[in-house]
Amino acid sequence: TKFKEVIEIENPDHRVFTSYYEGDDGEWIKGLVTHSRRAK
């Protein structure tokens, strides 16, 4: 199984981590989304 991970930097205080895996049909399926925010 193939995996890919994407980190999006929304702004300096907010990042979004998304993990995908490749299904049997070749389509990428979203498996996990995590939001990270900086503590102030």
Secondary structure by P-SEA (a helix, b strand, c coil): cbbbbbbbcccccbbbbbbbbbccccbbbbcbbbbbbbcc
